[in-house]
Amino acid sequence: MSLSSTEVKKLSQVHKLRIYQPEDINKQESVDFLKGLSPDIFVVVAFGQILSKSILEIPRIMAINLHASELPKYRGAAPINWALIRGETQTGVSIIKMVEKLDAGPLILQRSLDIEDNEDAQVLADRLSKLGSDLLLEALDLIQDNKYKFIVQDEKKATFAPKLKKDDGLIYWDKSAGDLFNLIRGCAIWPSAFTYYQGRILKIHKAKLLHLSVSQLERRPGRILQISKEGIVVATGKGNLLITELQIEGKKRISASDFISGYRISVGNVLGDKNSCNPKKF
């Protein structure tokens, strides 16, 4: 729980750049400070506050934002997570002129990439950051040379990616294996997909889809069907998941094989809250 500097701040310190970290970017103190810089352009990337009209009007040219989705899809704080949770096979990055409405400004540039079958939110975020940094430099060159063009976003195609809450990671085992696999991938950075085992929170960090023939008597969502050195096979509402990496409440993240060795877990045990029978909608 100790405070630490972001990589951006560390690099700025190395290059002896001036750093300003207001608690509220929209307070008059912040407005006055930024006006004093007489900026040509603002570049906003992964900033956790919404900029007011007073801030957006400060730069001589415009304020631009790098957003990790193919806008107008997945406007909001968690576009990478929700793209994975909802099973998208493609995403991308967008450079927009900022307006008062969140992520709704006109597009300057956009690039796409395919989502790999087994990558999670952290791996996808790393790939998008590389794509985004290149696109941002390209956009700045266009703006400097006054060669950019605005493309208005189609509001009819807008979808939203709100900030994740802890409960968004709760596993409802009566959903399909595919949906739960995507949930685990999408919640990899935070809050982690989780269930319950013997009254304790059990985070599922990594899993695989698995084809396994079982009888209807054995098939109960959340029931452990098989345990081996490969991992823990759990029945879902449709299909099965092979859990390969997990973490019991209060302990470190470990492989499923280590978990099997250290805890009394056996075929027939059921994961999750028995009283949760209705799947939560994404």
C-alpha positions, 0 to 999 in steps of 0.5 A: 500500500505504499505510494510509488511513481509511475514510469512516466514520472520516473522518466521525466525525473531522469530528463529533469522535466518539470512535473505537476501533479494536482489532486484536482486538475479542474481547480482554479489553481490548476487552470492558472498553472496550465495557462501560464505554460501557454501550451500549443497542445495537450496530450492526455494518456490514461489520465484518471480525471475528466477535463473541464471545458476550462482546461480543454480551452487552454491549448492554442491548437487543441487537446488530444487523447490516446484511447485504447479502443476503436472508438466509438466502441468502448468509450470509458475507463476500461476499454481493454478489459471490456473488449476481452470480457465481451469476447472481441477478436479485434481492438485498437487505439484511437487519437481524438480531439478532446471535447467535454463529452467523454471519448466522443471527440472527432477522430484524428487517427485510428489503428487496429490489431487482432486479439490473440486467443490466449492473451489477457488484459496485461499482455494486450495492454502492453501491445496496445501501448506500443501501437499507441505510442507510434500512432501518437507520434504520427498524429503529432507530426500531422498536427504540426504540419497542419495535415490532419483531418477530423472524422466525426464518430458515429454515435449510433455505434457507441458502446461503453466500458465503465471502470471495473468494480471488484464485483465485476470479477465474480465468477458465475459458474452457470455461464459458459466456459467461453464467457468465463475464460474471457472474464478471467482474461479481462480481469487479469490486471484488476480485480481478478476473476474470483470464486469461493472455496471453503468460504474463502475468496479464490482468485483464478488468474489463468485458465484454458478451455477444455473439452471433456465428456462427462455425464449429466449427473456429474455436470453441475456448474462449479463442480470439480471434475478432474484434478491432475498435474495439468490443473483443476477441471471445473464444470460450467454451464456449457463446457469446462475450464482447466484452471492452471493458476490461482490464489487463495485468500491471504496467500500468494499466486501459485500454479494449480499443481502447487495448490493441489499439493497444499490444499485438500481439494478433490473431485466433486468439490463445488466452487462458488456460492450455492445461492448465486444461481442467476448469471450476472450480465456483463 
